Amino acid sequence: MFDDKFIESLPEDLKEAGHRMCQVFKQRDYEFSKAGSRVKYYDEYLEAYAAIETLVSILNMPLVPLKLGRDRSHNIDMILGFFNSAFVIFEKAKEENVLSNARDKFKSKFGAAFLYRFSDGDLKRIQVLLNQLRDLVRSSELFDAKHKERILTKLEKLQLELHKYMSSLDKFWGLIGDAGIVLGKFGRDAKPFVDRIREISQIIWRTQAISEELPSGTSLPLLADDKPKEND
């Protein structure tokens, strides 16, 4: 059901990716049922379940992994139920995301709140960097289990709270503190982790500088290589 080309085409946002996987699964299931016995395509159902169960686990969604038995037809029914449950959660998340973005947009439009606005390119790049950070943390041997869980939870929350319009960027600035701690503990081995946090911080600073009408090209003091120059 989910070949390499399809997986490569999935959105960077993991919940959007899950929503898309559920949609495609429903379509494939319909096609398989029309073609005859679903059991004929049992291996494809298993692979699809493995994909969605892995994503559900990464996102810490409240779904219990299936205990598959010997009855293939019954296993497929359970897989269908699992996908349906996941779809309900992903659909709700998508709805909440649309509502949140719309509320923020109209608050800004009507002057009800000061909001920071990300460009579409910056928004997508931050999602890519957050996903890369999560992959790095999961595969790294630098962190113990509890430290890994703590960082992964923080990154997941940042991804969930990241929208085109935001009233506060404080939680993203907290990444700088994380980078300093990791760099202090692990030195050069932490460079891939720190480099990505640095790039996120630069995007956050650029967005904040534009929103607060700072002079064009104003450097982020914490990341500047040299001391700030005095104005002429």
Secondary structure, DSSP 8 states (H G I E B T S, - for coil): ---HHHHHHS-SSHHHHHHHHHHHHHHHHHHHHHHS-GGGGHHHHHHHHHHHHHHHHHTT-S-------S-HHHHHHHHHHHHHHHHHHHHHHHHHHHHHHHHHHHHHHTTSS--EE--HHHHHHHHHHHHHHHHHHHH-SSS-HHHHHHHHHHHHHHHHH--SEES--HHHHHHHHHHHHHHHHHGGGGHHHHHHHHHHHHHHHHHHHHHTT--TT---TTT-SS------
